[in-house]
Amino acid sequence: MDGARDALGDDATAREDAAQFIGWLLAVLGVFVPAKVAFAAFHPMPVLLVSAGLLLAATIAIAIAYRWARRRRTERAVITAAVALDVYAALAAPPVPWSTPVLLFLPLVAAALALSYLRGRRMYELLLLSLAVEIWVTLMAAVLPRQAPMPRVLDAAMLMVGIAASFGLLLLLLFQFARRQQQTLERLREAVRVREDFLSIAGHELRTPLTPLKLQLDMLRRDLASGTQGSRERAARRVDSLQRQVHRLSHLVRELLDVSQMTRRPVELRRERIDLTALAREVAARFEDIAGQVGSPLSVEAAEPVVGRWDALHLEQLLIDLLSNAIKYGQGHPVRVRVWRDGDVAHLSVRDEGVGVPLEDQVRIFEPFERGGYGGLGLGLYVVRRVAEAHHGRVRVDSAPGQGATFTVDLPMKDAAWPKAPPMS
């Protein structure tokens, strides 16, 4: 019961709504407490003193719940607020049975709060508690006398204000719920649109290398059938071309598998001691031939080993995607990889001297299926971002049109969480 994630997952809107509602609830109680205390002070009757004390205790509990809500411990805050309302209604029913209409509203508010922000066993427990309190309050109103120890006009006014406040809180909960449902519907529509875009892009990108692959295979078959020296040389060149097409296909399939796993569940890490410098040199060595073919000499700058606890396979994937991106957009210019450390944070940067990234696109490029006009599925930088965030790190880009781009990944060298990063710009 430690935080919002148990009940609300990563729904930031729901967490904000819960904090807002508890804040309004605290404000309403804050209006009633001084009135109750003042009236009890001028008319020191036991029932009024007990009623004022119970309301003050409930307000303190709601204040604690609001504090937890602001600290993003939403589940704990919601449970505390709902229980405080139910307990106050149950304890106030015997001494102040004339307030039954208001007291009957409070368990309804508690039940609506539980339905809106809790899941599973805790939600059902609070619903049963609210139902039991409703029955208890009704029984107390039927058995005990309802004569209020205060003027009839004042009693009626207090009841009307209390009912109006309770009804207003219920309407606020309904409004918040309807707004979140609308946002969920919009997210689902966007997910459908993204899926359709994904299928379209994936179909196109997978079909593109298959067409020349089939042609190359047909020509290779004819060359092998002729058996001449020239046909054997052509066959060797066609095999090289086939290998490139197969490499492209395998890269596309790997990207599809990576993004499929990352969107279905959080990235699972197997941390071990990794030398980031050695890993960067190893991955860069695999790209030397490819980079040389397009005229982009590749270099690695690292003054010392940079050792931390990371997932080797995921960091290797991160490096592959960054180097592939730099070579693709580098336009035949040098590509530089740099590894260094600053305190307990490791830094990895990949620099190209290519077309650069406009400022307005420097956030968008880290989203899935965002392409820069050079083909591909548009998943590489999205995978980089997800891997960095899984390590409690972050990725950022420093670029301007025509001046190349530097992608820098910051990784904590220990398991401690990285402080919340500012929005990328």
Secondary structure, DSSP 8 states (H G I E B T S, - for coil): --STHHHHTT-HHHHHHHHHHHHHHHHHHHHHHHHHHHHHHHS--HHHHHHHHHHHHHHHHHHHHHHHHHTT-HHHHHHHHHHHHHHHHHHHTTT-GGGHHHHHHHHHHHHHHHHHH--HHHHHHHHHHHHHHHHHHHHHHHHS----SS-HHHHHHHHHHHHHHHHHHHHHHHHHHHHHHHHHHHHHHHHHHHHHHHHHHHHHHHHHHHHHHHHHHHHHHHHHHH--HHHHHHHHHHHHHHHHHHHHHHHHHHHHHHHHHHHHS-----EEEEEHHHHHHHHHHHHHHHHHHTT--EEEEESS--EEEEEHHHHHHHHHHHHHHHHHHSTT--EEEEEEEETTEEEEEEEE-SS---GGGTTGGGSTT---SS-S-S-HHHHHHHHHHHTT-EEEEEE-TTS-EEEEEEEESSSS---------
